[in-house]
Amino acid sequence: MTYCVGLRLDRGIIFASDTRTNAGFDNIACFRKMHVFENKGDRTIVLLTAGNLAVTQSVISLLNESIAQADGGESANLMNVSTLFQAARLVGAALREVHRT
């Protein structure tokens, strides 16, 4: 079971998640389920993930790759989109790409 929570308070937002994952009764490991994409002074986007670890890692890798390969703002990525809706669409597109391959 995964625990991910976001709390909006008067003084800001708190995100929390567990790190435990298992692939069977005796195969328990720790992996981050909270992923932070930050451009200080401009934006902080936090993704809390649950579900298949391989899918999660692939989606996060695609999102990081799109940021690293930014070509002056022509190609949309989490660090240059202008709305949270556009950011959500990028995450959705990455998820669809992982499921397609």
Backbone as numpy.savetxt, mean C-alpha at the origin, in Angstrom:
# Nx Ny Nz CAx CAy CAz Cx Cy Cz
-5.78 -14.28 10.92 -6.62 -13.11 10.92 -5.73 -11.87 10.92
-6.12 -10.88 10.15 -5.36 -9.64 10.05 -6.09 -8.53 10.79
-5.30 -7.70 11.45 -5.85 -6.55 12.15 -5.26 -5.28 11.54
-6.09 -4.47 10.93 -5.69 -3.19 10.39 -6.75 -2.18 10.79
-6.31 -1.03 11.30 -7.28 -0.03 11.74 -6.71 1.36 11.48
-7.59 2.26 11.11 -7.24 3.66 10.98 -8.20 4.47 11.84
-7.67 5.37 12.64 -8.49 6.19 13.52 -8.29 7.66 13.18
-9.39 8.37 12.95 -9.32 9.81 12.71 -9.64 10.50 14.03
-8.67 11.24 14.53 -8.82 11.97 15.78 -8.75 13.46 15.51
-9.09 14.26 16.51 -9.01 15.72 16.36 -7.59 16.17 16.04
-6.59 15.46 16.55 -5.19 15.88 16.38 -4.48 15.16 15.24
-5.18 14.32 14.48 -4.55 13.64 13.36 -5.14 12.26 13.12
-4.38 11.45 12.43 -4.82 10.10 12.08 -3.81 9.10 12.62
-4.32 7.99 13.14 -3.48 6.90 13.64 -3.77 5.66 12.80
-2.72 5.00 12.33 -2.85 3.74 11.61 -2.15 2.66 12.42
-2.75 1.47 12.48 -2.14 0.35 13.20 -2.46 -0.95 12.46
-1.52 -1.88 12.51 -1.74 -3.19 11.90 -0.85 -4.21 12.60
-1.24 -5.47 12.48 -0.40 -6.53 13.01 0.63 -6.91 11.95
1.54 -7.82 12.30 2.55 -8.26 11.35 2.57 -9.77 11.20
1.68 -10.45 11.85 1.72 -11.91 11.83 1.04 -12.47 10.58
1.68 -13.42 9.97 1.09 -14.13 8.84 1.43 -15.61 8.98
0.58 -16.45 8.47 0.90 -17.87 8.55 0.51 -18.58 7.27
1.27 -19.63 6.97 1.01 -20.46 5.80 0.79 -21.89 6.26
0.03 -22.02 7.29 -0.24 -23.34 7.86 -0.09 -23.31 9.36
-0.40 -24.41 9.97 -0.40 -24.51 11.43 0.95 -24.18 12.06
2.03 -24.62 11.46 3.35 -24.45 12.07 4.28 -23.54 11.28
3.75 -22.73 10.38 4.58 -21.84 9.57 4.12 -20.40 9.77
4.60 -19.78 10.84 4.20 -18.42 11.20 5.38 -17.48 11.00
5.15 -16.34 10.40 6.21 -15.38 10.13 5.67 -13.97 10.33
6.57 -13.00 10.26 6.19 -11.59 10.40 6.47 -10.84 9.10
5.47 -10.14 8.61 5.59 -9.29 7.43 4.78 -8.03 7.67
5.29 -6.92 7.17 4.57 -5.65 7.34 3.26 -5.69 6.59
2.23 -5.17 7.21 0.93 -5.02 6.56 0.57 -3.55 6.40
1.47 -2.68 6.86 1.29 -1.24 6.72 2.42 -0.72 5.82
2.03 -0.02 4.76 3.00 0.48 3.80 2.79 1.98 3.65
3.87 2.74 3.84 3.78 4.20 3.83 4.51 4.75 2.60
3.81 5.57 1.86 4.38 6.28 0.71 4.35 7.75 1.09
5.52 8.37 1.19 5.57 9.74 1.71 6.47 10.63 0.88
5.98 11.82 0.62 6.74 12.90 0.03 6.60 14.05 1.02
7.58 14.19 1.91 7.48 15.14 3.02 7.08 16.53 2.54
6.13 17.10 3.27 5.64 18.43 2.94 4.56 18.44 1.87
4.33 17.29 1.24 3.33 17.22 0.17 2.24 16.22 0.47
2.62 14.95 0.74 1.61 13.92 0.96 2.17 12.72 1.69
1.30 12.06 2.40 1.58 10.76 3.01 0.39 9.87 2.71
0.67 8.75 2.07 -0.37 7.77 1.75 -0.02 6.49 2.47
-0.96 5.98 3.26 -0.74 4.76 4.03 -1.68 3.68 3.50
-1.12 2.53 3.13 -1.92 1.38 2.71 -1.84 0.32 3.79
-2.99 -0.12 4.28 -3.06 -1.24 5.21 -3.57 -2.42 4.41
-2.85 -3.54 4.47 -3.17 -4.66 3.59 -3.58 -5.90 4.36
-4.39 -6.70 3.71 -4.82 -7.99 4.25 -4.98 -8.94 3.07
-4.93 -10.22 3.35 -5.13 -11.20 2.29 -3.85 -11.87 1.88
-3.81 -12.32 0.65 -2.69 -13.09 0.13 -1.40 -12.28 0.15
-0.38 -12.80 0.83 0.89 -12.09 0.99 1.58 -11.85 -0.35
1.56 -12.83 -1.24 2.22 -12.68 -2.54 1.56 -11.57 -3.36
0.25 -11.49 -3.32 -0.46 -10.43 -4.04 -0.10 -9.08 -3.45
-0.13 -8.99 -2.12 0.22 -7.73 -1.45 1.62 -7.28 -1.84
2.60 -8.17 -1.76 3.97 -7.80 -2.07 4.13 -7.39 -3.53
3.41 -8.04 -4.42 3.48 -7.69 -5.84 2.88 -6.31 -6.10
1.75 -6.02 -5.49 1.11 -4.71 -5.65 2.02 -3.60 -5.11
2.56 -3.79 -3.92 3.45 -2.79 -3.33 4.68 -2.59 -4.22
5.22 -3.68 -4.76 6.38 -3.58 -5.66 6.04 -2.78 -6.91
4.88 -3.03 -7.50 4.47 -2.27 -8.69 4.32 -0.78 -8.37
3.73 -0.47 -7.22 3.56 0.94 -6.83 4.91 1.61 -6.60
5.82 0.92 -5.92 7.17 1.46 -5.69 7.92 1.63 -7.00
7.78 0.68 -7.89 8.45 0.74 -9.19 7.96 1.94 -10.00
6.67 2.21 -9.97 6.14 3.34 -10.72 6.66 4.67 -10.18
6.88 4.73 -8.87 7.45 5.95 -8.27 8.92 6.09 -8.67
9.66 4.99 -8.60 11.09 5.02 -8.93 11.34 5.36 -10.39
10.41 4.99 -11.26 10.58 5.22 -12.70 9.87 6.49 -13.17
9.53 7.37 -12.23 8.83 8.60 -12.59 9.63 9.37 -13.63
8.93 9.82 -14.66 9.60 10.50 -15.77 9.21 11.98 -15.84
9.36 12.66 -14.73 9.05 14.09 -14.73 7.57 14.40 -14.60
6.79 13.45 -14.14 5.39 13.72 -13.89 4.44 13.29 -14.98
4.96 12.81 -16.12 4.07 12.40 -17.21 3.34 11.10 -16.88
3.99 10.21 -16.18 3.39 8.92 -15.82 2.84 9.00 -14.40
1.57 8.69 -14.23 0.93 8.81 -12.91 1.49 7.80 -11.93
1.75 8.27 -10.71 2.15 7.40 -9.60 1.63 8.03 -8.31
1.80 7.32 -7.20 1.24 7.81 -5.93 1.81 9.15 -5.48
2.97 9.52 -5.98 3.60 10.77 -5.55 3.23 11.97 -6.42
2.52 11.75 -7.53 2.21 12.91 -8.37 0.73 13.04 -8.76
-0.13 12.11 -8.34 -1.56 12.28 -8.66 -2.13 13.43 -7.83
-3.19 14.04 -8.34 -3.71 15.23 -7.67 -4.86 14.96 -6.71
-5.43 13.75 -6.74 -6.53 13.45 -5.82 -6.35 12.06 -5.20
-6.99 11.87 -4.07 -6.97 10.56 -3.42 -7.71 9.53 -4.27
-8.73 9.97 -5.00 -9.45 9.07 -5.89 -8.51 8.52 -6.96
-7.67 9.37 -7.52 -6.69 8.91 -8.52 -5.70 7.94 -7.89
-5.30 8.19 -6.65 -4.39 7.27 -5.96 -5.06 5.91 -5.77
-6.33 5.92 -5.38 -7.06 4.66 -5.21 -7.17 3.91 -6.53
-7.37 4.64 -7.62 -7.43 3.99 -8.94 -6.10 3.36 -9.31
-4.98 4.00 -8.95 -3.66 3.43 -9.22 -3.46 2.12 -8.45
-3.88 2.12 -7.19 -3.77 0.89 -6.39 -4.64 -0.20 -7.01
-5.85 0.15 -7.41 -6.73 -0.82 -8.06 -6.15 -1.36 -9.35
-5.53 -0.49 -10.15 -4.91 -0.92 -11.40 -3.75 -1.87 -11.13
-2.96 -1.58 -10.10 -1.85 -2.47 -9.74 -2.38 -3.84 -9.31
-3.45 -3.84 -8.54 -4.06 -5.10 -8.10 -4.59 -5.90 -9.29
-5.25 -5.23 -10.23 -5.74 -5.92 -11.42 -4.58 -6.49 -12.24
-3.49 -5.74 -12.34 -2.31 -6.21 -13.08 -1.74 -7.47 -12.44
-1.67 -7.51 -11.13 -1.15 -8.69 -10.44 -2.06 -9.88 -10.69
-3.36 -9.69 -10.63 -4.30 -10.79 -10.87 -4.28 -11.26 -12.32
-3.96 -10.35 -13.24 -3.91 -10.70 -14.66 -2.70 -11.57 -14.98
-1.61 -11.38 -14.25 -0.36 -12.11 -14.55 -0.17 -13.33 -13.70
